[in-house]
Amino acid sequence: MIDSALVLVLLLVGAWGVATRRNLVKKVMALGILTTAIVALFVTLGSTIGITAPIILEGTAETVDPLPQALMLTAIVVGVCVTALALVLVERLHRRTGSTSIAAIERRDGDREEDRGG
Amino acid sequence: MGSLVALLVVLPLACSAAALIEKALPRLRIARPAAVAGLAGMAAILAATATPLMTVPAGRGLATEIGSWSSPIGIVLCLDGMAWVASLAVLIVCLAALLSASAGRSRGALYWFFFLVQVAGLEGALLTRDLFNLFVFLEVAGIAGCVLIAANGGPRPLLASLRYLVASTVSMALYLVGVYLLYRLTGSLSIDAIAAALGDPALTGVPSVRRGLSVAGACLVVGVGLRSAVVPLHAWLPAAHAEAPHEVSAMLSGAVLKVTIVNMVRLAPIAGPFLPQDLYLWAGTASALVGVAMALCQLDMKRLLAWSSVSQVGYIVAVLALSESGRSAAFAHLVSHALFKSLLFLSIGMVVEATAEHRIDRLGRLAGVLPVPFVGFLVGAAAIAGLPPFSGFASKKLVLDALSAAPAALWICRIVAVGTAASFLKLSQVFWSAYRGAAPSVRHSGVSAMSTASLALLAACCIAAGISPSPLIGALNGFLGLNAAAPAVYDAAALAESFITLGAGAAVFLIVRTRTAARIARTIRSAAAGFEGTIGWTLAGFAALAGVALIIAG
């Protein structure tokens, strides 16, 4: 119960951060929080059926479900790739335009439709 | 046979590794030949599997299990008719993009590496029958796509790439929430196993389970729908497709959008039970309308093409789930759009390269100076406007016929067709309008044998598919496992409709040329969503869909 509530809070914080923060670096941080929330969600899912580590030794019983953990290893790697790529893009943008604020970049180089075509 | 299926994904990955060798040994120049070898190998595999697949019923195909773990624990890659048709379209588009990329500025090893990784990701997404595996392949293709979009550098491509990356990550996070719910409720990640579990009334009778399944359905649809750019999840597309290098734009519009649409079809049985009945119909119609309205207002050539992609994808999505003939029409238009949209992007790309100018109102009278792109553009524009004897005529007729089951949507799509004709008349101005300003210096015609070959390949496919559509549609129905007979495409009503549409489009075009219309267009253009609007619309769209699904589930 408390796990689900915490995961929900993390998800909402991440989504809110991506949607509202103007600074690109903060958006990337919020993406990281979102990914972490998903990982936490799956890991707590696995723990609903047991409590011990899923290693087959003598006398182990009630192991957690290993599948969600395995999935999340992949998801963490994907998250690292995405964060790395996002940060490279932000760094390049900063080098080219001197700013990490979307409004400033869009205003300066006109990504808005009106500047591109008007 | 099964190993051939896995080879469809392994081959481009192996070739991408070979391309990377050029980084270590620059004299070897192995990257581009590796790309050619990869695409050629995949074409050979498709040729080998064509005949066995023609006779297999829908949903079944050539399957292989990865690592010898069988379903429902293991991951199954299955080449069925749908995947075969989409792979063929993807291959033709990627081949044309390869030819075009070879003609322009010389591309390094890393470019070809990401090119091949994207092809591998797209193939994997088409073949996989596992939910989480689909996430992995979509992310692989997406990350490679983002790198390719930003390949030319410059703040606009970088921002467009970042926007796509952030939007797709948010949507994939939602998708994973859906996967979590489905795994918790059905205990499996395989699409077929989940579909079987959903057929069990003992499971779906429980209210909490129904609620979970409905939210999961909304999550899956939003996750894949954003990559297909269905309204309201479309806002990232115009920037990304317009700012990318030209052959990458062709690949994005022609190949990537198609793969994600096939994924929507695959996920429909497990996502669909608690979603509104006509969701795809109305989302598709809205996409078609919004796309063409924005396209008509654009002054940037590639943005016009990108918004037109949103519109055409709307056509495909609208008829996707209507009926058997709708499914057939959707795939016909899918292949057709892949061909003519990539042709258009490559032709206009050549114009942009030659004149270093993006805007329609700053170019004119280029037909004589750039004849090859002009002819390519003519074929593509005629196809998208639905004129015979091009592929667009046949596929548009099929789509409109399938829509006759929903008269309101049919009339909206007819209006959209008029708008499409008008917007391409507007785009064609760069070739004939009497622009009296400072003439752009045409540096070099930018036309080489390779780029001409890429245009010729796509144009030939458009024309061939248009001249004799019936046997091709019959083959398509065979691949899709549909029993519908191929309808006669060239009847008087359809021919009359296509010319009436063209005439109406010309009238709309003349209206759009006036000053008042230009001012209105400017206002509409500035209403398009920016970076934050993209995320906002995605989350709002998901919240709305999940809310509706929860209400339906009860």
Interface residues (C-beta under 8 A of the other chain):
Chain A: L11 G14 A15 V18 A19 T20 L24 K27 L31 L34 T35 A37 I38 L41 F42 L45 T48 L67 P68 L71 T74 A75 V78 C81 V82 L85 A86 L89 V90 R92 L93 R96 T97 I102 I105 E106 R108 D109 G110 D111 R112 E113 E114 R116 G117 G118
Chain B: F132 F135 V136 E139 I143 C146 V147 A150 G153 G154 P155 R156 L158 L159 A160 S161 L162 L165 V166 T169 V170 A173 L176 V177 Y180 Y183 R184 L189 P238 A239 A242 C297 Q298 L299 D300 R303 H358 R359 R522 R525 S526 A528 G530 F531 E532 I535 G536 L539
